[in-house]
Amino acid sequence: MSEIIKALEEIEKEENITHIIMEVSSHALCENRIKGLRFYSAAFTNLSQDHLDYHKDFQEYTDAKFKIT
């Protein structure tokens, strides 16, 4: 589990936080940076050709976005 996730869990316990909102990039999803987190809901705010420098094509980019589900 990443250091970010550990830090979020500590804050949650100390501050009695029940919800956290995160922006998660397609890069983070592909690189498993949020592995171990459970999401109760998700929203797509951007699906454009901005990240085709990282993904080989638009379909791969779209598939990466859906890894959050």
C-alpha positions in Angstrom: 0.0 0.0 0.0 1.4 3.4 -0.9 2.5 6.0 1.6 -0.4 8.3 0.4 -3.0 5.7 1.3 -1.4 5.1 4.7 -1.4 8.9 5.3 -5.1 9.1 4.3 -6.0 6.3 6.6 -4.3 8.0 9.5 -6.0 11.3 8.9 -9.3 9.5 8.6 -8.8 7.9 12.0 -7.5 11.0 13.8 -10.0 13.5 12.4 -13.1 11.2 12.2 -13.4 11.8 8.5 -16.0 9.6 6.8 -15.5 10.7 3.1 -12.6 11.7 1.0 -12.7 13.1 -2.6 -9.8 12.3 -4.8 -8.8 13.1 -8.4 -7.2 10.0 -9.8 -5.4 10.1 -13.2 -5.4 7.4 -15.8 -1.6 7.2 -15.2 -2.2 6.4 -11.5 -4.8 3.8 -12.4 -2.4 2.1 -14.9 0.5 2.2 -12.4 -1.6 0.8 -9.5 -0.9 3.9 -7.4 -4.3 3.5 -5.6 -4.2 -0.2 -5.2 -6.0 -1.1 -2.0 -8.4 1.8 -2.0 -12.1 1.1 -2.3 -14.3 3.7 -4.0 -18.0 3.9 -3.3 -18.6 6.2 -6.3 -16.7 7.6 -9.2 -17.2 10.3 -11.8 -15.4 11.0 -15.0 -14.5 14.7 -15.4 -12.3 14.5 -18.4 -12.0 12.1 -21.3 -10.1 13.7 -24.1 -7.0 13.1 -26.1 -4.8 14.9 -23.6 -3.0 11.8 -22.4 -2.3 10.0 -25.7 1.4 10.7 -25.0 1.1 8.1 -22.3 -1.5 5.7 -23.7 -1.0 4.2 -27.2 -4.5 5.1 -28.3 -7.8 6.5 -27.2 -9.2 3.0 -26.4 -6.4 2.2 -24.0 -6.9 5.6 -22.4 -10.6 4.9 -22.0 -9.9 1.4 -20.6 -7.5 2.9 -18.1 -10.2 5.3 -16.9 -12.6 2.4 -16.2 -10.1 0.7 -14.0 -11.5 2.8 -11.1 -14.8 0.9 -11.2 
